[in-house]
Amino acid sequence: MLLNLIANARHAMPHGGTVTLATSRRAVAAADTRIPDTVPPGEYVVIMIADDGAGIPRDQISRIFKAGFSSRPQAGGSGIGLPSTREIVHQANGFLSVESITGQGTRFEIYLPCVESVSAPVVSSAAATKAAPTVLLVEDDLLVRNVTKRTLHRAGWNVLCAISAEEALEALQDGKCDLMISDIALPGMHGVALARLVQARMSGVPIILTSGYERTAIDEAGDVMNVVFLTKPYGQAELLEVIARILKEVAARS
């Protein structure tokens, strides 16, 4: 999360400059409306990342957290970094704010609740009393893979990870798989082709295909059974809701 924001600051200073990181503890007495989040009252640890670069134009600042939008598409910007960063902050029960002045720089602040106010994750009694089901997670982005893996573990899943379709197929040779979650844009074989092979080997296994781009690629998966599509960046609750829905649909058909 911090590396992404620092990398953005570097791109904003092509001729050099200063990136400042600082932490503080802050009490918010009343709801503080910022871009993109409203910070509710509470005690927070604040991480600040600021640069003295080009700044973000006023007409773009409200759009930078939308998936697919990039202020530097010619330089390889994907439009996924900031939406993913915001989602990670939200998964930590935190909030994000940004302030920017064109020509003077940009300041991001991450508000994280103080540790004494964070509740321990709830583990369902069902997950605690029976063997955990296994999910195969195929994702080449380290940040997304780690966040998703942690979410699934907390929900009671045993998680097998792979960074490519080829690695995923090797993992399937060693054991059972109750669900597969795969990015579509993988190095080598893409996720739709992987889904076809998995269904050929393990008929009936439900599959969730994810992508940060338009869902045109999902049309290629029309002949693959038990597949749903999930747009990146997705939240923890959204992922678990989709998993519950696809498992319910598979159970109803069986």
Buried (B, 14 or more C-beta within 10 A) or exposed (E): BEEBBBEBBBBBBEEEBEBEEEEEEBEBEEEBEBBBBEBEEBEBBBBBBBBBBBBBEEEEBEBBBEBBBBBEEEEEBBBBBBBBBBBBBBBBEBBBBBBBEEEEBBBBBBBBBEEEEEEEEEEEEEBEEEEBBBBBBBBBBEBBBEBBBBBBBBBBBBBBBBBBBBBBBEBBEEEEBBBBBBBBBBEEBBBBBBBBBBBEEBEEBBBBBBBBBEEEBBEBBEEBBBBBBBBBBBEBEEBBEBBEEBBEEBEEEE
